[in-house]
Amino acid sequence: LGVKMKLDKFKILSEADAKFGSSRSGKVSIKLSEKCVDIAQDWLDETYFSDAKLLGKDAKTLKKELKEYIRPRIVKYKKSTFIPTVVWWWLAQVVINWVIDRIIDYILKNH
């Protein structure tokens, strides 16, 4: 059956402060990146509930699947900010892409 993979949020987001911390929207970006890891954990638990299901999947496929999973689920966190929608979506895209690269890299190195 295999073992569930647990994402190491600290390891995955170790560079988030350096990447987003100094920007005006740094706090929002860091919070978004944390939410992305939480959502990605749900994705792993639901879709790849065992390491065996990850075998044979390449990074490009996993990134596409994860992005499709995260995007509709991250929307609810927009409500908690005062950033204009257009700016928030741009920011979310930057954060999602950055975090997904780190998550997939983590998964491929650790499964």
C-alpha positions as CSV (number, residue, x, y, z in Angstrom):
1,L,0.0,0.0,0.0
2,G,2.9,2.4,0.7
3,V,3.4,5.2,3.1
4,K,1.9,8.7,2.9
5,M,4.4,11.4,2.2
6,K,4.4,14.4,4.6
7,L,5.6,17.6,3.2
8,D,8.2,19.5,5.3
9,K,6.8,23.0,5.3
10,F,9.9,24.4,7.0
11,K,12.3,22.9,4.5
12,I,10.1,23.8,1.5
13,L,9.6,27.4,2.6
14,S,13.1,28.0,4.0
15,E,13.8,30.6,1.3
16,A,10.4,32.3,1.4
17,D,11.5,35.1,3.7
18,A,14.4,35.9,1.4
19,K,12.2,35.7,-1.7
20,F,9.2,37.6,-0.4
21,G,10.0,39.1,3.0
22,S,11.3,42.5,1.9
23,S,8.5,43.3,-0.5
24,R,5.5,45.5,0.4
25,S,3.3,42.4,0.1
26,G,5.7,40.2,1.9
27,K,3.5,39.0,4.7
28,V,0.7,38.2,2.3
29,S,3.1,36.3,0.0
30,I,4.5,34.3,2.9
31,K,1.1,33.4,4.2
32,L,0.0,32.4,0.7
33,S,3.1,30.2,0.3
34,E,2.2,28.4,3.6
35,K,-1.4,27.9,2.4
36,C,0.0,26.5,-0.8
37,V,2.0,23.9,1.1
38,D,-1.1,23.0,3.2
39,I,-3.2,22.6,0.0
40,A,-0.5,20.6,-1.6
41,Q,-0.5,18.2,1.4
42,D,-4.2,17.7,0.8
43,W,-3.5,17.0,-2.9
44,L,-0.8,14.4,-2.0
45,D,-3.1,12.8,0.6
46,E,-6.0,12.6,-1.9
47,T,-4.2,11.9,-5.2
48,Y,-1.0,10.2,-4.3
49,F,-2.0,8.5,-1.1
50,S,1.0,6.2,-1.4
51,D,4.5,6.7,-2.7
52,A,3.9,4.0,-5.3
53,K,1.4,6.2,-7.2
54,L,4.2,8.9,-7.7
55,L,6.4,6.4,-9.5
56,G,6.8,7.2,-13.2
57,K,5.5,10.7,-12.8
58,D,7.7,13.5,-14.2
59,A,8.1,16.9,-12.7
60,K,6.3,18.7,-15.5
61,T,3.2,16.5,-15.0
62,L,3.2,16.8,-11.3
63,K,3.6,20.6,-11.5
64,K,0.6,20.9,-13.9
65,E,-1.6,18.6,-11.7
66,L,-0.6,20.5,-8.5
67,K,-1.2,23.9,-10.1
68,E,-4.7,22.8,-11.2
69,Y,-5.4,21.6,-7.7
70,I,-4.1,24.7,-5.9
71,R,-5.6,27.5,-8.0
72,P,-9.3,27.0,-7.3
73,R,-8.6,26.3,-3.6
74,I,-6.4,29.4,-2.9
75,V,-9.1,31.8,-3.9
76,K,-10.8,31.8,-0.5
77,Y,-7.7,33.4,1.0
78,K,-8.2,36.5,-1.1
79,K,-11.0,37.6,1.2
80,S,-8.7,38.1,4.0
81,T,-6.6,40.8,2.3
82,F,-7.1,44.4,1.3
83,I,-5.0,44.0,-1.8
84,P,-6.9,44.8,-5.1
85,T,-8.0,41.6,-6.9
86,V,-5.7,42.1,-10.0
87,V,-2.7,42.6,-7.8
88,W,-3.6,39.7,-5.5
89,W,-4.0,37.3,-8.5
90,W,-0.6,38.4,-9.9
91,L,1.0,37.9,-6.5
92,A,-0.8,34.5,-6.1
93,Q,0.6,33.4,-9.5
94,V,4.1,34.3,-8.5
95,V,3.8,32.6,-5.1
96,I,2.1,29.5,-6.5
97,N,4.7,29.0,-9.2
98,W,7.6,29.5,-6.8
99,V,6.1,27.1,-4.1
100,I,5.1,24.4,-6.6
101,D,8.7,24.3,-7.9
102,R,9.9,23.7,-4.4
103,I,7.2,21.2,-3.5
104,I,7.8,19.1,-6.6
105,D,11.5,19.2,-6.1
106,Y,10.9,18.1,-2.5
107,I,8.6,15.3,-3.6
108,L,11.0,13.9,-6.2
109,K,13.9,14.0,-3.8
110,N,12.1,12.4,-0.9
111,H,9.6,9.8,-2.3
